[in-house]
Amino acid sequence: MSPAPSASTSASASASTSTSSQPSMTQHPSHVTTRIARSVAADRPFWSFEFFPPKTTQGLANLYSRVARMRSNLDPAWINVTWGAGGTTTARSLELAARVQKGHLHPDLDRVRGEANDVEQGQAGFTRVNGGDADTAVGQDACDVCLHLTCTNVEKEALDATLQKAKELGVRNILALRGDPPRGQEYWVAADSRFQHAIDLVRYIRQEHGDFFCIGVAGYPEGHADYVDRDVQRDIRHLKAKQDAGAQFVITQLFYDVDQFLAWYRDCRAAGITIPILPGIMPVQNYLSFRRMTNLCKAKVPQPVLDALEPIKSDDAAVKEYGVSLSIHMIARIYLESDIRGFHLCTLNLEKSVERVLEGLGWQADRGAEADDLSGPTAALAADGDASAPPPHKHLEATRNQMLSDRTGHNTPRDLKLTTAEALRRTLARTSSSYQVPETSTWDEFPNGRYGDSRSPAYGEMDGYGVSLKVPPQDALRIWGHPVAHADISRIFAAYLEERIACIPWCDAPLMAETVRIRPHLLQLNLAPQNCPHNGECKGWWSVGSQPAVDGAPSTDPTFGFGPKGGYVFQKAFVEVFMSTKDKDALVAKIEGEGRGEVSYFAGNRRGAFQSNLGEGEVNTVTWAIFPGKEIVQSTIIEKESFEAWREEAFAIWSEWELLFPPASATRQLLRNIGEERWLVTVVHHDYKDVDALWNFLGCST
């Protein structure tokens, strides 16, 4: 699976035509290429959005509301729905695609929960969209969908079923991806030898379904991440072959080096690639997710971008603001220095950054002031040159935008005729002022990974691409070796805590400064008793999450601070560990007997067993902050639904690690047994004024 591919389009004269080696294809009003051609003919900028299936039911219900609002307010040309590694999100991706295509985005939680349960049990919740007179009607929030589809590790029967269901739902656009096998490559065998690469999927769809689907493919401006040599020209030849096989548009992987993209774009055209190319733009949402995604994609980050982020990387609000400014800058350069008029925006299921990028560009249309609506699948598409359509740049005049102009100057208000340099200077000047969180910010604009609010559509690690080890198989084997005993696993976790290795399977980020503060306690938890320097008092538990107690640290504190100046941050200590059933039972008994109501826990295993001393619906807020004149900000939350979502992923990672090794190997057997036998347990101590309370309770006070 290619990480976070994004769409982009060329405004060339041939943007909506096929290459000479392709048969003539019938265009449908819902095809991506039809929408591209109309926008290009009008010299009109356009954009598409990308969403992924949320990890929780509440997140899905809230995403429906968000998609409906963004569809109405921001008018995307179409919406992409992603597909998890190896088809791991198949049912949820189809469910989301169905709802968006039909405009059935009702956020009723009970209804969404019932449909989600149907999906989990192998039933098609989306049949409600396609069945019955009421549900076959297309809603006002309908928007054409481009469904991502991978072919590796997917059986032909499942692929056929997916394509057939997409046809039934009216989904006419497919982004055909090879996909990454969710396991080590050395011992991976394709589920079907006919599907090894994206070009195989393009040929198959074209062979089996003719021109029903408009097929897009991924482009790699910096070369495919799977190759060590990153040969861009080789990848361009592969892209040309995909075009010749029937691909009709290209969506690029995320990038941040505009010069490299523009050079690659010119090389593509010189190589005979004539189909539309859409740049994939992913606004930086927070520093850790940015570094994770760029490392996963092996995307080059220009040094000025890294330099700008370094002093603000702990301030999510400032990082988000910089991400908006950077995206505006990138889009402006591409628009002004090429014939590209369309951009694919990876939302990461968030709203405000994308909205502010479009506002900054002057592209956020005033729907009430414009008569035409070309974005819905039921809208009657105006004929080319329709007098009812607004003239080019009307939306720019209305917003007094002074950034963008076409290259010829035709139909451009006089005060918009700016040089590229002047346009960019004005853009950056407008977006570089000190950041204040806009009053319109939505409640989850600053998600905190898997410790955030599980009601958020962005809950989790903000990628939407399914379970993975976050590092290539070769790196995983080099870093973690071939463990054959529990003590070896303990040594891996200890090496990470001591910063002798860069990552563990559950975390690819460097050790945080706040974790260093509690490192002695964590080492005592993680080390095996036989390797313990503390008189055998080590636990042999393996921690995948933790934080220390904090009582009112300034929001500017380099270790614990976040948000604007003048605030104060509070934290309850917690730790999340894998432990044996015997140890879990002993810990639960101690909490019940000695916890005095100050210690709460969640515990779960691979089979779905769950225990907790919290009541149904109770929530643990473990990090919060107070800022002048603002409501209390709760940035880290632990509750049942988020714990259950993480439990499922955490145990799946044991399976991913296991599959790096030969089936009969001792390492594979060890990892399989651990996944089957251990429990994931989260323990929170509520006395945030006592920094040692949790560690004393767990018997690791050093």
C-alpha positions as CSV (number, residue, x, y, z in Angstrom):
1,M,0.0,0.0,0.0
2,S,1.4,3.3,-0.9
3,P,1.2,5.7,2.0
4,A,-1.3,8.6,1.8
5,P,-1.5,8.9,-2.0
6,S,-3.2,12.1,-3.0
7,A,-4.9,13.4,-6.2
8,S,-3.8,16.2,-8.5
9,T,-4.7,17.4,-11.9
10,S,-3.2,18.9,-14.9
11,A,-4.9,21.7,-16.8
12,S,-3.3,20.7,-20.1
13,A,-5.3,20.7,-23.3
14,S,-5.2,16.9,-23.2
15,A,-6.4,16.8,-19.6
16,S,-9.6,14.9,-20.3
17,T,-8.3,12.8,-23.2
18,S,-6.8,9.3,-23.4
19,T,-3.4,8.5,-24.9
20,S,-3.2,7.3,-28.4
21,S,-2.6,3.8,-27.2
22,Q,-5.9,3.7,-25.3
23,P,-9.3,2.9,-26.9
24,S,-11.8,5.7,-26.8
25,M,-13.7,5.6,-23.5
26,T,-17.2,6.8,-22.7
27,Q,-17.2,9.6,-20.2
28,H,-19.8,9.7,-17.5
29,P,-20.8,12.9,-15.6
30,S,-19.6,11.4,-12.4
31,H,-16.2,10.5,-13.7
32,V,-13.3,12.3,-12.2
33,T,-12.0,13.1,-15.7
34,T,-15.3,14.7,-16.7
35,R,-15.1,17.1,-13.7
36,I,-11.5,17.8,-14.4
37,A,-12.2,18.7,-18.1
38,R,-15.0,21.1,-17.2
39,S,-12.8,23.0,-14.6
40,V,-9.9,23.1,-17.0
41,A,-12.0,24.4,-19.8
42,A,-13.1,27.3,-17.5
43,D,-9.6,27.8,-16.1
44,R,-11.2,27.2,-12.8
45,P,-9.3,25.9,-9.8
46,F,-10.8,22.8,-8.1
47,W,-10.0,20.4,-5.3
48,S,-10.9,17.0,-3.9
49,F,-10.8,15.8,-0.3
50,E,-9.5,12.5,1.2
51,F,-11.0,10.8,4.2
52,F,-10.4,7.4,5.9
53,P,-12.8,5.2,7.9
54,P,-12.6,6.2,11.6
55,K,-11.6,3.7,14.2
56,T,-14.6,4.1,16.4
57,T,-18.4,4.2,15.9
58,Q,-18.7,7.7,17.4
59,G,-15.9,8.9,15.2
60,L,-17.8,7.6,12.1
61,A,-21.0,9.3,13.2
62,N,-19.1,12.6,13.6
63,L,-17.3,12.1,10.3
64,Y,-20.7,11.9,8.6
65,S,-21.5,15.4,10.0
66,R,-18.1,16.7,9.0
67,V,-18.2,15.4,5.4
68,A,-21.7,16.9,5.0
69,R,-20.6,20.3,6.3
70,M,-17.4,20.3,4.2
71,R,-19.3,19.1,1.1
72,S,-21.7,22.0,1.6
73,N,-19.3,24.8,2.6
74,L,-16.1,23.9,0.6
75,D,-17.6,22.3,-2.5
76,P,-15.0,19.6,-3.4
77,A,-15.2,18.2,-6.9
78,W,-15.2,14.7,-5.4
79,I,-14.2,12.8,-2.3
80,N,-11.6,10.0,-2.0
81,V,-12.2,7.2,0.6
82,T,-9.0,5.3,1.5
83,W,-8.5,1.5,1.7
84,G,-6.4,0.0,4.5
85,A,-3.3,-2.2,4.0
86,G,-4.2,-5.6,2.6
87,G,-7.9,-4.7,2.6
88,T,-8.0,-4.3,6.4
89,T,-10.7,-1.6,6.2
90,T,-12.7,-3.2,3.3
91,A,-16.1,-3.1,4.9
92,R,-15.7,0.2,6.6
93,S,-14.3,1.8,3.4
94,L,-17.3,0.6,1.4
95,E,-19.7,1.8,4.1
96,L,-18.2,5.3,4.1
97,A,-18.0,5.4,0.3
98,A,-21.7,4.3,0.0
99,R,-22.9,7.0,2.5
100,V,-20.9,9.8,0.7
101,Q,-22.0,8.7,-2.8
102,K,-25.6,8.6,-1.8
103,G,-25.6,11.6,0.5
104,H,-26.9,9.5,3.4
105,L,-24.8,11.2,6.1
106,H,-27.2,11.1,9.0
107,P,-25.1,11.2,12.2
108,D,-27.6,9.4,14.4
109,L,-25.3,7.4,16.7
110,D,-27.7,4.5,17.4
111,R,-28.2,4.0,13.6
112,V,-24.5,4.2,12.9
113,R,-23.7,1.8,15.7
114,G,-26.2,-0.7,14.4
115,E,-24.7,-0.5,10.9
116,A,-21.2,-0.8,12.3
117,N,-22.2,-3.9,14.2
118,D,-23.6,-5.4,10.9
119,V,-20.3,-4.7,9.2
120,E,-18.3,-6.3,12.0
121,Q,-20.4,-9.4,11.7
122,G,-19.8,-9.6,8.0
123,Q,-23.1,-8.2,7.0
124,A,-23.3,-5.2,4.6
125,G,-24.6,-2.2,6.6
126,F,-24.5,-0.2,3.4
127,T,-27.3,-2.3,2.0
128,R,-29.6,0.2,3.8
129,V,-28.3,2.8,1.5
130,N,-29.1,0.7,-1.6
131,G,-32.3,-0.9,-0.5
132,G,-35.8,0.5,-0.2
133,D,-37.4,3.5,-1.9
134,A,-36.4,5.9,0.8
135,D,-32.8,4.9,0.8
136,T,-32.2,4.7,-2.9
137,A,-33.0,8.4,-3.2
138,V,-29.9,10.5,-3.4
139,G,-29.6,13.0,-0.6
140,Q,-28.6,16.7,-0.8
141,D,-25.2,15.9,0.6
142,A,-24.3,13.5,-2.1
143,C,-20.9,13.8,-3.6
144,D,-19.1,11.6,-6.1
145,V,-16.6,9.2,-4.6
146,C,-13.2,7.9,-5.7
147,L,-12.6,4.7,-3.8
148,H,-9.1,3.6,-3.2
149,L,-8.5,-0.1,-3.9
150,T,-5.4,-2.3,-3.4
151,C,-4.8,-5.6,-5.0
152,T,-2.0,-7.3,-3.0
153,N,-3.0,-9.7,-0.3
154,V,-6.6,-9.7,-1.7
155,E,-8.3,-12.7,-3.2
156,K,-9.8,-12.3,-6.6
157,E,-13.3,-13.2,-5.3
158,A,-13.1,-10.4,-2.7
159,L,-11.9,-8.0,-5.4
160,D,-14.7,-8.9,-7.7
161,A,-17.2,-8.5,-4.8
162,T,-15.9,-5.0,-4.0
163,L,-16.0,-3.8,-7.6
164,Q,-19.5,-5.2,-8.0
165,K,-20.7,-3.5,-4.8
166,A,-19.1,-0.2,-6.0
167,K,-21.1,-0.4,-9.2
168,E,-24.3,-1.1,-7.3
169,L,-23.7,2.0,-5.2
170,G,-23.0,4.2,-8.2
171,V,-19.3,4.7,-7.3
172,R,-17.6,5.2,-10.7
173,N,-14.1,6.2,-9.8
174,I,-11.3,3.9,-8.5
175,L,-7.8,4.8,-7.4
176,A,-5.9,1.6,-8.3
177,L,-3.0,0.9,-5.9
178,R,-0.7,-2.0,-5.5
179,G,-0.9,-1.8,-1.7
180,D,1.7,-3.0,0.7
181,P,1.3,-6.5,2.2
182,P,0.7,-6.1,5.9
183,R,3.7,-8.3,6.8
184,G,7.4,-9.0,6.1
185,Q,8.1,-9.2,2.4
186,E,10.5,-12.1,2.7
187,Y,7.7,-14.5,3.8
188,W,4.9,-12.8,2.0
189,V,3.1,-14.7,-0.8
190,A,0.6,-12.8,-2.9
191,A,-3.0,-14.0,-2.4
192,D,-3.4,-14.1,-6.2
193,S,-0.4,-14.2,-8.5
194,R,-2.3,-12.2,-11.1
195,F,-2.2,-9.1,-8.9
196,Q,1.4,-8.1,-8.1
197,H,1.3,-4.4,-9.1
198,A,-1.1,-1.6,-9.6
199,I,-0.9,-2.0,-13.4
200,D,-2.4,-5.5,-13.0
201,L,-5.4,-4.0,-11.2
202,V,-5.8,-1.4,-13.9
203,R,-5.8,-4.0,-16.6
204,Y,-8.2,-6.3,-14.7
205,I,-10.7,-3.5,-14.0
206,R,-10.6,-2.3,-17.6
207,Q,-11.0,-5.9,-18.9
208,E,-13.9,-6.9,-16.6
209,H,-15.8,-3.6,-16.4
210,G,-15.0,-1.7,-19.6
211,D,-15.3,2.1,-19.1
212,F,-17.8,2.0,-16.2
213,F,-15.0,3.1,-13.8
214,C,-12.7,6.0,-14.3
215,I,-9.4,4.7,-13.0
216,G,-6.7,6.7,-11.3
217,V,-3.2,5.6,-10.2
218,A,-0.6,6.9,-7.8
219,G,2.4,9.0,-8.9
220,Y,5.7,9.3,-7.0
221,P,7.4,12.7,-7.6
222,E,10.4,11.5,-5.5
223,G,10.5,7.9,-6.6
224,H,8.8,4.9,-5.1
225,A,9.6,4.4,-1.5
226,D,10.1,0.6,-1.9
227,Y,13.2,1.1,-4.0
228,V,16.5,1.9,-2.3
229,D,17.8,3.8,-5.3
230,R,14.6,6.0,-5.8
231,D,15.0,6.0,-9.6
232,V,12.5,8.7,-10.6
233,Q,12.9,8.1,-14.3
234,R,12.2,4.4,-13.9
235,D,9.0,5.2,-12.0
236,I,7.9,7.6,-14.7
237,R,8.3,4.7,-17.2
238,H,6.1,2.6,-14.9
239,L,3.5,5.5,-14.8
240,K,3.5,5.7,-18.6
241,A,2.8,2.0,-18.7
242,K,-0.2,2.4,-16.3
243,Q,-1.5,5.1,-18.6
244,D,-1.2,2.8,-21.6
245,A,-3.0,0.1,-19.7
246,G,-6.0,2.3,-19.1
247,A,-5.3,4.7,-16.2
248,Q,-7.0,8.0,-16.7
249,F,-5.6,10.3,-14.0
250,V,-2.7,10.4,-11.5
251,I,-2.8,11.2,-7.8
252,T,0.6,11.8,-6.3
253,Q,2.0,10.7,-3.0
254,L,2.4,13.5,-0.5
255,F,5.4,15.7,-1.0
256,Y,6.8,19.0,0.4
257,D,9.5,19.8,-2.1
258,V,7.8,21.9,-4.8
259,D,10.9,22.2,-7.0
260,Q,11.2,18.4,-7.2
261,F,7.5,18.0,-8.0
262,L,7.6,20.6,-10.8
263,A,10.6,19.0,-12.3
264,W,8.9,15.5,-12.1
265,Y,5.8,17.0,-13.7
266,R,7.7,18.3,-16.6
267,D,9.5,15.0,-17.0
268,C,6.1,13.2,-17.0
269,R,4.8,15.3,-19.8
270,A,8.0,14.9,-21.8
271,A,7.7,11.1,-21.4
272,G,4.3,11.2,-23.1
273,I,2.1,11.1,-20.0
274,T,-0.9,13.2,-21.0
275,I,-3.5,12.2,-18.4
276,P,-4.3,14.7,-15.6
277,I,-1.9,14.8,-12.7
278,L,-3.1,16.0,-9.3
279,P,-0.6,17.0,-6.6
280,G,-1.3,15.5,-3.2
281,I,-1.2,18.2,-0.5
282,M,-1.3,17.2,3.1
283,P,-1.3,20.2,5.5
284,V,0.9,19.6,8.5
285,Q,-1.5,18.9,11.5
286,N,1.0,18.1,14.2
287,Y,4.7,17.5,14.3
288,L,4.7,13.8,15.3
289,S,2.2,12.8,12.7
290,F,4.1,14.8,10.1
291,R,7.4,13.1,10.8
292,R,5.7,9.7,10.9
293,M,4.1,10.1,7.5
294,T,7.1,11.6,5.8
295,N,9.3,8.8,7.2
296,L,6.8,6.2,6.1
297,C,6.6,7.6,2.6
298,K,10.3,8.6,2.6
299,A,9.3,12.0,1.5
300,K,12.0,14.6,1.3
301,V,11.4,17.6,3.6
302,P,13.2,20.7,2.6
303,Q,15.6,22.0,5.3
304,P,13.8,25.4,5.6
305,V,10.6,23.5,6.5
306,L,12.4,21.5,9.2
307,D,14.0,24.6,10.5
308,A,10.7,26.4,10.7
309,L,9.1,23.5,12.6
310,E,11.9,22.8,15.0
311,P,11.3,25.7,17.5
312,I,7.5,25.2,17.5
313,K,7.2,21.4,17.3
314,S,5.7,21.2,20.8
315,D,3.0,23.8,20.1
316,D,0.3,22.1,18.2
317,A,-1.5,25.3,17.4
318,A,1.6,27.0,15.9
319,V,2.5,23.8,13.9
320,K,-1.0,23.7,12.5
321,E,-0.8,27.4,11.5
322,Y,2.5,26.8,9.9
323,G,1.0,23.9,8.0
324,V,-1.7,26.1,6.6
325,S,0.8,28.7,5.5
326,L,3.0,26.0,3.9
327,S,0.2,24.4,2.0
328,I,-1.0,27.8,0.6
329,H,2.6,28.5,-0.5
330,M,2.9,25.1,-2.2
331,I,-0.4,25.3,-4.0
332,A,0.2,28.9,-5.1
333,R,3.6,28.0,-6.6
334,I,2.2,25.0,-8.5
335,Y,-0.8,27.0,-9.7
336,L,1.4,29.9,-10.9
337,E,4.3,27.9,-12.3
338,S,2.4,25.2,-14.2
339,D,-0.9,24.5,-16.0
340,I,-2.2,22.5,-13.0
341,R,-5.6,23.6,-11.8
342,G,-6.6,20.8,-9.4
343,F,-5.3,19.7,-6.0
344,H,-6.0,16.8,-3.8
345,L,-6.2,17.7,-0.1
346,C,-5.6,14.9,2.5
347,T,-7.7,16.0,5.4
348,L,-6.7,13.3,7.9
349,N,-10.4,13.5,8.8
350,L,-9.9,17.1,10.1
351,E,-11.6,20.2,8.9
352,K,-10.2,23.6,9.8
353,S,-6.7,23.4,8.1
354,V,-8.2,22.5,4.8
355,E,-10.9,25.2,5.1
356,R,-8.2,27.8,6.0
357,V,-6.0,26.8,3.1
358,L,-8.9,27.3,0.7
359,E,-9.8,30.6,2.4
360,G,-6.2,31.8,2.1
361,L,-6.2,31.0,-1.6
362,G,-9.5,32.8,-2.1
363,W,-11.0,29.6,-3.4
364,Q,-13.7,29.0,-0.8
365,A,-16.8,29.6,-2.9
366,D,-19.7,31.5,-1.6
367,R,-22.3,28.9,-2.5
368,G,-25.2,31.4,-2.0
369,A,-23.7,33.9,-4.5
370,E,-23.0,31.4,-7.2
371,A,-25.8,29.8,-9.3
372,D,-23.9,26.7,-10.5
373,D,-23.3,23.6,-8.5
374,L,-21.3,21.1,-10.4
375,S,-20.2,18.9,-7.5
376,G,-23.0,16.5,-6.7
377,P,-23.7,13.3,-8.6
378,T,-27.3,14.4,-9.2
379,A,-26.5,17.9,-10.4
380,A,-27.2,18.6,-14.0
381,L,-23.9,19.5,-15.5
382,A,-24.0,22.7,-17.4
383,A,-22.9,22.6,-21.0
384,D,-19.5,24.0,-21.8
385,G,-19.8,27.8,-22.0
386,D,-23.1,27.9,-20.2
387,A,-23.9,31.6,-19.6
388,S,-25.3,30.7,-16.1
389,A,-21.9,29.7,-14.9
390,P,-19.9,32.4,-13.1
391,P,-17.0,33.8,-15.2
392,P,-13.5,32.7,-14.3
393,H,-12.1,34.4,-11.2
394,K,-15.5,35.7,-10.0
395,H,-14.8,34.0,-6.7
396,L,-11.4,35.7,-6.5
397,E,-13.0,39.1,-7.0
398,A,-15.6,38.5,-4.4
399,T,-13.0,37.7,-1.8
400,R,-10.6,40.5,-2.8
401,N,-8.0,37.9,-3.2
402,Q,-4.7,39.3,-4.5
403,M,-2.7,36.1,-4.9
404,L,-3.5,34.2,-8.0
405,S,-3.7,35.2,-11.6
406,D,-3.7,33.2,-14.8
407,R,-0.6,33.3,-16.9
408,T,-2.2,35.1,-19.9
409,G,-4.0,37.8,-18.0
410,H,-7.3,37.1,-19.8
411,N,-10.4,37.5,-17.8
412,T,-8.3,38.6,-14.8
413,P,-9.2,41.7,-12.8
414,R,-6.4,44.3,-13.3
415,D,-5.5,44.3,-9.6
416,L,-4.9,40.6,-9.7
417,K,-2.2,40.7,-12.3
418,L,0.7,39.9,-10.0
419,T,4.1,38.3,-10.6
420,T,4.7,34.9,-9.0
421,A,7.2,36.4,-6.5
422,E,4.8,39.2,-5.5
423,A,1.9,36.8,-5.1
424,L,3.9,34.5,-2.9
425,R,5.3,37.4,-0.9
426,R,1.8,38.6,-0.2
427,T,0.6,35.1,0.6
428,L,3.3,34.5,3.1
429,A,2.9,38.0,4.6
430,R,-0.8,37.3,5.1
431,T,-0.3,33.9,6.8
432,S,2.9,34.5,8.9
433,S,1.4,36.6,11.7
434,S,1.4,35.2,15.2
435,Y,-1.1,32.4,15.7
436,Q,-4.3,32.6,17.6
437,V,-6.7,29.6,17.6
438,P,-9.7,30.8,15.6
439,E,-12.9,31.0,17.5
440,T,-14.5,28.7,14.9
441,S,-12.0,25.9,15.6
442,T,-13.9,22.6,16.0
443,W,-13.7,20.6,19.2
444,D,-11.2,18.0,17.9
445,E,-8.8,20.1,15.8
446,F,-5.9,19.2,18.0
447,P,-6.2,15.4,18.3
448,N,-3.7,13.5,20.4
449,G,-3.3,10.2,18.6
450,R,-4.8,7.2,20.4
451,Y,-5.0,9.2,23.6
452,G,-7.4,11.7,22.1
453,D,-11.1,11.8,22.2
454,S,-12.5,8.6,20.6
455,R,-15.5,10.6,19.3
456,S,-13.2,12.4,16.9
457,P,-13.1,11.2,13.3
458,A,-9.4,11.7,13.5
459,Y,-8.9,9.5,16.6
460,G,-5.9,7.3,16.3
461,E,-2.5,7.7,14.7
462,M,-3.9,10.0,11.9
463,D,-3.1,7.9,8.9
464,G,-6.0,5.6,8.2
465,Y,-4.0,3.0,6.5
466,G,-4.4,0.1,8.9
467,V,-2.1,-1.7,11.2
468,S,1.7,-1.7,10.4
469,L,5.0,-1.9,12.1
470,K,5.7,1.7,10.9
471,V,9.2,0.6,9.6
472,P,10.2,-1.5,6.6
473,P,10.7,-5.2,7.3
474,Q,14.5,-5.0,6.8
475,D,14.8,-2.2,9.3
476,A,12.6,-4.1,11.8
477,L,14.8,-7.2,11.6
478,R,17.9,-5.0,12.0
479,I,16.5,-3.1,15.0
480,W,14.7,-5.8,16.9
481,G,16.6,-8.9,15.9
482,H,15.3,-12.4,16.4
483,P,13.9,-12.7,20.0
484,V,13.4,-16.3,21.2
485,A,12.5,-15.7,24.9
486,H,10.5,-13.2,27.1
487,A,13.7,-11.8,28.4
488,D,14.7,-10.9,24.8
489,I,11.5,-8.9,24.4
490,S,12.2,-7.1,27.7
491,R,15.6,-6.2,26.4
492,I,14.1,-4.7,23.3
493,F,11.7,-2.5,25.3
494,A,14.6,-1.5,27.7
495,A,16.8,-0.6,24.8
496,Y,14.1,1.8,23.5
497,L,13.7,3.4,26.9
498,E,17.5,3.8,27.1
499,E,17.5,5.3,23.6
500,R,19.8,2.6,22.2
501,I,17.3,1.8,19.5
502,A,15.0,4.2,17.7
503,C,11.6,2.5,18.0
504,I,9.5,-0.4,19.0
505,P,6.7,-2.0,17.0
506,W,4.1,0.1,18.8
507,C,5.9,3.5,18.5
508,D,8.2,4.9,15.9
509,A,8.7,8.3,17.5
510,P,11.8,9.1,19.5
511,L,11.5,8.9,23.3
512,M,9.7,12.0,24.6
513,A,11.3,14.3,27.2
514,E,8.5,13.6,29.6
515,T,9.1,9.8,29.3
516,V,12.8,10.4,30.2
517,R,11.5,11.8,33.5
518,I,10.0,8.5,34.5
519,R,12.5,6.2,32.7
520,P,13.8,4.5,35.9
521,H,10.3,3.5,36.8
522,L,9.6,2.2,33.3
523,L,12.8,0.2,33.2
524,Q,11.9,-1.5,36.4
525,L,8.5,-2.4,34.9
526,N,9.9,-3.6,31.5
527,L,13.0,-5.6,32.5
528,A,12.7,-9.3,33.2
529,P,13.3,-10.3,36.9
530,Q,16.4,-12.3,36.0
531,N,18.0,-9.2,34.4
532,C,16.9,-6.7,37.1
533,P,19.4,-4.4,38.8
534,H,16.8,-3.8,41.6
535,N,17.1,-7.0,43.6
536,G,14.8,-8.9,41.4
537,E,11.9,-6.4,41.7
538,C,11.4,-5.9,38.0
539,K,8.1,-7.0,36.5
540,G,8.8,-8.2,32.9
541,W,5.8,-6.1,31.8
542,W,6.2,-4.2,28.4
543,S,5.0,-0.6,28.3
544,V,3.6,1.0,25.1
545,G,2.3,4.2,26.7
546,S,2.9,6.3,29.8
547,Q,3.1,9.8,31.3
548,P,4.2,11.3,34.6
549,A,2.0,13.3,37.0
550,V,2.1,17.1,36.5
551,D,0.6,19.8,38.7
552,G,0.3,23.1,36.9
553,A,3.3,23.3,34.6
554,P,3.4,26.5,32.5
555,S,2.1,26.0,29.0
556,T,5.5,27.2,27.7
557,D,7.3,24.4,29.6
558,P,9.6,22.7,27.1
559,T,8.7,19.2,28.4
560,F,5.0,19.4,29.4
561,G,3.7,22.6,27.8
562,F,1.3,23.0,24.8
563,G,-0.9,25.6,23.4
564,P,-0.5,29.4,23.8
565,K,1.4,31.3,26.5
566,G,-0.2,32.0,29.9
567,G,-1.7,28.6,30.4
568,Y,-1.1,25.8,32.9
569,V,-0.9,22.0,32.2
570,F,-2.0,19.2,34.5
571,Q,-1.5,15.4,34.1
572,K,-2.4,12.2,35.9
573,A,0.2,9.5,35.8
574,F,-0.6,6.5,33.8
575,V,1.1,3.5,32.2
576,E,-0.1,1.0,29.6
577,V,1.6,-2.4,29.6
578,F,1.4,-6.0,28.2
579,M,1.3,-8.4,31.1
580,S,0.5,-12.1,31.8
581,T,-3.0,-13.2,32.9
582,K,-1.5,-14.1,36.4
583,D,-0.1,-10.6,36.8
584,K,-3.2,-8.9,35.5
585,D,-5.4,-10.8,38.1
586,A,-3.0,-9.9,40.9
587,L,-3.0,-6.2,39.8
588,V,-6.8,-6.1,39.6
589,A,-7.1,-7.6,43.1
590,K,-4.7,-5.0,44.4
591,I,-6.6,-2.1,42.8
592,E,-9.8,-3.4,44.3
593,G,-8.3,-4.0,47.7
594,E,-5.9,-1.1,48.1
595,G,-6.7,1.5,45.4
596,R,-9.0,3.6,47.6
597,G,-10.8,4.8,44.5
598,E,-7.6,6.6,43.3
599,V,-6.6,4.0,40.7
600,S,-8.6,3.0,37.7
601,Y,-7.8,0.5,34.9
602,F,-8.8,-1.0,31.6
603,A,-7.7,-4.5,30.6
604,G,-8.3,-6.5,27.4
605,N,-6.9,-9.4,25.4
606,R,-6.7,-10.5,21.8
607,R,-9.9,-12.5,22.1
608,G,-11.9,-9.4,23.1
609,A,-12.2,-10.0,26.9
610,F,-12.6,-6.8,28.8
611,Q,-12.3,-5.7,32.4
612,S,-12.5,-2.3,34.1
613,N,-13.5,-0.7,37.4
614,L,-15.1,2.3,35.6
615,G,-18.8,2.4,34.9
616,E,-20.3,2.4,31.4
617,G,-19.6,5.7,29.7
618,E,-17.1,6.9,32.3
619,V,-14.1,8.7,30.9
620,N,-10.6,9.2,32.2
621,T,-9.2,12.7,31.4
622,V,-5.5,12.4,32.1
623,T,-4.2,15.6,30.5
624,W,-5.9,19.0,30.6
625,A,-4.9,22.6,30.5
626,I,-6.3,26.0,31.5
627,F,-5.8,29.1,29.4
628,P,-6.9,32.7,30.1
629,G,-10.4,33.4,28.8
630,K,-10.9,29.9,27.4
631,E,-12.6,26.7,28.4
632,I,-10.6,23.9,29.9
633,V,-8.8,22.0,27.2
634,Q,-8.8,18.2,27.6
635,S,-6.0,16.8,25.3
636,T,-5.6,13.3,26.6
637,I,-8.6,11.0,27.3
638,I,-8.7,7.3,28.1
639,E,-12.1,5.6,28.0
640,K,-13.6,2.3,26.9
641,E,-14.2,2.9,23.2
642,S,-10.7,4.3,22.6
643,F,-9.1,1.6,24.7
644,E,-11.0,-1.1,22.7
645,A,-9.9,0.4,19.4
646,W,-6.3,0.5,20.5
647,R,-6.5,-3.0,22.0
648,E,-7.4,-4.4,18.7
649,E,-4.6,-2.6,16.9
650,A,-2.0,-3.3,19.6
651,F,-2.5,-7.1,19.4
652,A,-2.6,-6.9,15.6
653,I,0.9,-5.5,15.8
654,W,2.1,-8.6,17.5
655,S,0.8,-10.5,14.5
656,E,2.6,-8.1,12.1
657,W,5.8,-8.6,13.9
658,E,5.3,-12.4,14.0
659,L,5.0,-12.5,10.2
660,L,8.5,-11.2,9.6
661,F,9.8,-14.7,10.5
662,P,9.6,-18.2,9.0
663,P,6.4,-20.1,10.0
664,A,8.3,-22.8,12.0
665,S,10.8,-20.4,13.6
666,A,11.2,-20.0,17.4
667,T,10.7,-16.3,17.1
668,R,7.4,-16.6,15.3
669,Q,6.1,-19.1,17.8
670,L,7.2,-16.8,20.7
671,L,5.4,-13.8,19.3
672,R,2.3,-15.7,18.5
673,N,2.2,-17.1,22.0
674,I,2.7,-13.7,23.6
675,G,-0.2,-12.3,21.5
676,E,-2.5,-15.1,22.6
677,E,-1.5,-15.1,26.3
678,R,-0.9,-11.5,27.4
679,W,-3.3,-8.8,28.4
680,L,-3.1,-5.1,27.5
681,V,-3.7,-3.1,30.8
682,T,-3.9,0.7,31.3
683,V,-3.6,1.9,34.9
684,V,-4.3,5.6,35.9
685,H,-3.6,7.1,39.3
686,H,-5.8,10.1,39.9
687,D,-3.6,11.9,42.5
688,Y,-1.7,14.2,40.1
689,K,-0.1,16.1,43.0
690,D,1.9,13.1,44.0
691,V,4.4,12.4,41.3
692,D,5.4,9.0,42.7
693,A,1.9,7.8,43.6
694,L,1.4,5.4,40.6
695,W,4.9,4.0,40.7
696,N,4.7,3.4,44.5
697,F,1.4,1.6,43.9
698,L,2.9,-0.6,41.2
699,G,6.0,-1.4,43.2
700,C,8.5,0.2,40.9
701,S,9.5,3.3,42.9
702,T,13.2,2.5,42.4
